[in-house]
Amino acid sequence: MRYFGRKSSKLISKYIESYSEQGEILLDPFAGSGSSIEVALKLSRRAIYNDLNPVAVIMAKANLLRKETKIELSKKYRYLYMINGKEVVYYVWEGDKIIRAKLSNGEIIGYQGSDYEGDIPYWYPKDPMYYNNNRPFIKKGKINSVDEFFTRRNLLILSEILNEIPKDEKALATFIATLYKASKMERERYGYFGVPAYWIPKRRVEKNPYLIFEKTLEMINKKGYEKTEGDISKVLNGEADITFLNVDAKRLPVQDNSVDLVVTDPPFYDEIQYFELFYLATSWLRLKLDFDNEIIVNHNRGKDEKRYLSDLEKAVKEIHRVLKKDKYAIIMFHEESEEKVKEIKDILSSFFTITKQDTTEMRQRSIGHRGGRILEIFVMKKG
């Protein structure tokens, strides 16, 4: 699944190798996809992963831990993706009409079809794209509820798959990735989420969820490392390689002066509304998002820049508390506004000595709605 703002392994490796030793403990309190944790494990460090987003934790576990899950789908509704005895990879929609189809043999044919109109015997989410205060999600586009992201055909098949699969991380991560690829956001050549917002293009593809799930499961089963997972005490004592937390970064259940290095990339102002973008997945999995404690600027939730800076300061204070004396924290922000960079720098310097400030340009497409690619990296020492 696409994770906006993911940093390259090469970039992260440079800092981990420069500011820690093998066997030491790395913490990422805003770990997201787990890229920093993955590099740490590769470089023989122990790791504490944390993210407030429960879907991020599922995806990270599936990608970082080696475990194989075997699933045979019953495919009761496979006939909905069949034309003349051949399996359909996807249908192409133009507005409210199907205009062609791609078959499993690679053939693309003109085709006039329609959506499924029968009953759906399984549960599926209909959660509204609105907050409890009745204000809309900033990134909801023209969608009012989660079920509107899917054709009825794919609602039927996705709900069937969810009803059948085990609820371990590999299976759930596969389902999450399938959700987005089988949604109306999927474009024929460019995938979904070209920008960090929900939107449904006029020309879109309706992909076969069975094929997506099977292909994704095969890929996810190949991911992961032979590492030992345990609780925080076991990681700190050297009895485990990694622990996963799903808590507020302002209140970490980590001992004082216990971490050797922090490498993290906190949410930056209003650049990416992470919780809104993962709401689609949490609705299907019946998971709760802790919107109150997300560190973000979102005026529809009454979270302004003053609240963001206050919350970020509390998180930085926690980083300072758990880091050992004379050890380093590497904090990355992508922003081109000198004023905002100064606000962040003032918070960091109130707790740490900033020994270095690097500026680099991210290679991936622009991050966030402001389109910035500049990455500011602060290297800080705890005195």
Secondary structure, DSSP 8 states (H G I E B T S, - for coil): ---TT---HHHHHHHHHHH--TT-EEEETT-TT-HHHHHHHHTT-EEEEE-S-HHHHHHHHHHHB----------TTGGGGEETTEEEEEEEEETTEEEEEEETTS-EEE-------S---S-----BSB-TTS-B-TT-TT--BGGGGS-HHHHHHHHHHHHHS--SHHHHHHHHHHHHHTSTT-BTTTBS-SSSS----SEEEEE-HHHHHHHHHHHHHT--B---B--HHHHHTTS-SEEEE-S-TTS----TT-EEEEEE----TTS--HHHHHHHHHHHHT----GGG----BGGGTB-HHHHHHHHHHHHHHHHHHEEEEEEEEEEEE---HHHHHHHHHHHHTTSEEEEEEEEE-SSS-BTTTTB-EEEEEEEE--
